[in-house]
Amino acid sequence: MYPPIEPYAQGRLDVGDGQRIHWETCGNPDGRPALVVHGGPGSGADASWRRLFDPAAYRIVLFDQRGCGRSTPPASDPATDLSVNTTAHLLADMERLRAHLGVDRWLLCGASWGSSLSLAYAQRHPERVTALVLFSVVANTRREIDWVTRDMGRIFPEEWARFRDGVPPAERDGDLSAAYARLVNDPDPQVRDQAARDWCAWEDVHVSLAGGFQASPRYADPVFRAGFTRLVTHYFSNLGFLPDGQLLRDAGRLAGIPGVLVQGRLDVSGPPDIAWQLTREWPDARLEIVESGGHGSGHGVGERVVAALDAFARA
């Protein structure tokens, strides 16, 4: 990865609905525009994303999606209205940001939920996308949500039982993401926090298969924990606010857009078959499997992402 850098410009863009999204630009102001699309939903775009890009070659744009990071109002506030926080809203925000920054076309780099949002944007606005570099690829289908919240219990049975038992008995056989969405919006702050802790404990488990795993320190922050769980359960319980399977069915709309998909073989949170299915319908994309990689940029995944971005910078 490249050395740490600081933004040369930043601000908050008013995107309507009382929402202001934080953005920043780094690297070369005259470089190739590239947009970072962070995961979660609700993780925010931290400084480590900047280091994936050659700062001499790219004009790197980062933004925090509605409700998270430095965007306002924060989803951690139970009074913040999530009805204006959907995929359609986020796609519109990305277009507003592009116009605000005077970018005609840009490369998108996204991971996990950010890969889904990048695919949705590129399928809706293919004329605005020069290339896609995605890792830990997911498509937010019902099958994937059920896998993460229920079927993965076959791999981590004890941990999943604790996760399941975090919801009332009457809800344990139903949609666990919806049950947790209700709990993290409960009027009682103690109920909200316990549900957030239980959800985040499961998040740590299902990204832990690759060696050397360490629990995420961000979940120890009660403000981050509250905002993240409100957003991720909001999106999971609504299948990412997309028709089930749309991102896979509409992959043909990406024809002509080059892409690199980097996936860890040990990524049980986002199994490699999703990225593989995308490449069946998107011939301009190349799938790279990292045998030791899990969910995220560790164990060689980040190096492949950097190499792909370097290659596009030279193209």
N, C-alpha and C positions, 0 to 999 in steps of 0.2 A: 504494500500500500504506500501511497505517497505521504510525505511529511504533513503534519497538521498545518492548516491554513485558517485564516480568519476572513469573514465576509468583507467586501469592499462597499456593499450597500445592503440595506435591509429596511423593512417597514411592515406596516399592517394594512392590508387592503380590505376596504369595506365591500363585502360581497352581497349585502342585503340580508334581510331576516334578522337584523341585529347582530350579524356575524362579522368579525374582522379576522382575517387569516394572516398569520405571520409568514413572511417570506424573507429570503436572503440570497444574495448572489456572491459567488466566490470565483477565484481563478482569473482568467483572461477576459476582460470585457468585450474583446473582439473575437473571442474563441467560438467554437461550435456550441450552440445552446444545448443544454442537457437538463432535464428535470428529474429530480429525485422524488420517488413516490413511495413513502414509507409504509410500513405494515401496521399490524394491530388487528382490527382498526383501533386507533387510539394511542399508538406508540410514540408518535412525534418523530421529527427528523433531527437526530442528534448529530454532533460534529463528526462522528466517525464516517458518515456518508461522504463527506467532502474528500476523504483520503482515497476513494476509489478512482478518482479522476486525475488525469494529468492537468495540473493547474495552468500550464502554459498553452494547452490545446483547447480547453473547455471553458465556456461560460456556464458555471455550475449554479443551478437554481434549486434551492430547497424551500419547501413550505410545510407548515404544520396544518394538517387537515382540520376541519371544523371541530371545535370542542377540545382539542388536545394540544400539547406542547405549549407554545406561547400565543396560540390563537385564543380569541375571546368570543363569547363567554365560555368558561371552562366546563366541560362535562362533569367534572368533580363536584360542581355545585348542583345539588339535587333539584334546584329551581330552574336549571338550564333546560330549555325545551329541545328535546331530541326529534320532534316531528319535522324539523327543518334540517335534519342531518341524515341524508340518504345518499345513495350513490349518485342519483341525478343531481343533487345539490353539489356534490364534490366534483363531478365532471364539469358543471357550469363554472365552479370556482377555478378550476384549472384553465378553462378558456378565458375567464376574466383576467387571470394572472398573466397568461400569455400575451393578451392584448395590452395589459398595463405595462409590461416590460418591453413591448415592441418586438416580440419574437415572432417570426413568420412560421418556422418549423423547428421542432426540437426532437432530440433523442430522449426516450424515457427509460429510466433505470428504476425498477421496482422489485420488491421482495415480499413474499408471503401475500398478505392482503394487498400490498402495493402492486403485486404482479396482476392480481385480478382487476384492480382499478386502472392499471396501465392498459391492460387488454381492452377493457370497456371503453376507455378514452380512444384508443387507436381504432377500434371498430366503429366508433361514432364519428371520429375526425381523422380518417386515414391521411387526408391531405396535409395534416399538421405534424405528422410523425415521420422522422427520417430513419429511425431504427429503434429497436427495443432490446434491452439487455435485462433479463429477468432471472431471478434466482429464488429457490424455495417456492416454486410455482404452485399456485392453487387457483381453483375456479369457482369456489363457493357453491358447489352443487349440494343438493340434499344428501347425496351419498357421502360427500366429504364432511359435512357438518355432523352427520350421524357417526361417521368414523371417528372424528375427533372427540365427540362428547359421549360416545357409547361403545362402539365396536373396539376401540383401542384398549378397552378394559381387558381384552384377551391377552394383551402384551403386558399390561401393568395392572393385574387384577386387584391387588390390595389397595393401591393408590386410587384406582378408579372407584372402588367401593366407598372410600372416604369422600370422593368427589360426589358420587351419587347421593350419599347419605347427608350431604349438605343441604338438600332440599326436602320438604315435607314428604312423608311416606306416600301420600296420595298422588304426588307428581313424579315419583321416581321411575315410573314406567313410560313416561311421556317425553316431551321435548325438553331436555335438560337445559338447553340454552335459553328457552323461553322461561323456564322455572327460575333460572338464575337472573334473567332480566327483570323478573318481577321482584325478586329478593333485593337486588342492588338498587331498586327504586322504592323500597319499603319506607314508610314514614319513620320507622324506628332506626336511628343511626347505628345502633349496635347490630341490628339485623343486617343492615347494608354492609357494614364493615366485615362481619363474619362471612357473609356470602362472597365479598370481594377477596378475602383471604383464601377461602376454599377454592375459588375459581383460579386464582393466581398460583396456588400450590399445584393444581392440575396442569396449568400452563407450563410450569417448570418441569414437570414429569414428562410430558409428551414431546418435549424438545431435547430430551436428555440422553438419547441412545448413543450418540457419538461419544468417544472417549474424552476424558478430561472435563466433563460437564461441571459447571458451577452454577448455583442458584442465582437468578438475576437479582442484583441489589435494588433495582428500581421498584420491585414489589414491596420492599420494606417502607417505602414512602407512602403514607396514607392518602395523600392528595393524588399522586400518580395512580395508585391502586384503585381509588374510587372512580376516577375519570376513565381509566382504561377499561375497567370491567363494565361500566355503564355502556361504553361505546361498543366493545366487542360483543357483548350479549345482545345489544340492540341490533347489530348487523347480522350476527349469526342466526338469531331467531327469525330474521326476515330474509334469509338466504342472500344476504348482501344486496337486498332490494333489486334483484335481477330475476328474470324468469329462469326457472331451474334448467341448467345446462346451456344457457344462452351463449356463454363465452366459448364453449367448445363447438356448438352448432354453427356459430358465426365466425369461426376462425378463418374461413375463406375470404372474409372482408379484408384480411391483412395481406393479401396477395400484393407483391411488389415492395413490401416493407421488410427489410432484412432484420433478422432477430437471432439472438443467442440465448438459449435457456440453459441455466446451470443448476443442476439438481444433485443433492447428496443421496447416495444409495441408501444411507441409514436415516433418511428423513422420513420418519413415520408420521410426523405431523402433516406433511404434504408429500405423500408417496409419489415416486417418479412416474407412475402411469398417467398422471394428469398432463405433465409436460410432454410425455410421449404422444398422448392422444392429440395434443395441439399440433405437433409437428406432422401428423398424418394429414391434416387439413390445411396446413400452412407451410407450403414447400420452401419458402424463403427463410425458414427458421432452422437452426441447428441445435440439437440437444447434446449437452455435454454432461455425462454422469461422473461425479467425483466419488470414487468407491468408499472413501473414509468419511465423507461429508455427511452432516446431519442437517437440521433446520437452521438456517442462518449462514453467516459468512465464514465460519471456522473450518478447519481441517481441509484447506485447499480450495474451498468454494470461492472465497474472496479473491484469491490469486487468479482464478479463471475469469472472474468478473472483470478484474483490472485488465487482464489480457484482452478481453473482448472489447472493452472501452478503448484501450490503446489502439486496437486494430481499426475501430470505427473512426478514431481521431485521424488516422493516416489515410483513410479511404478518400 
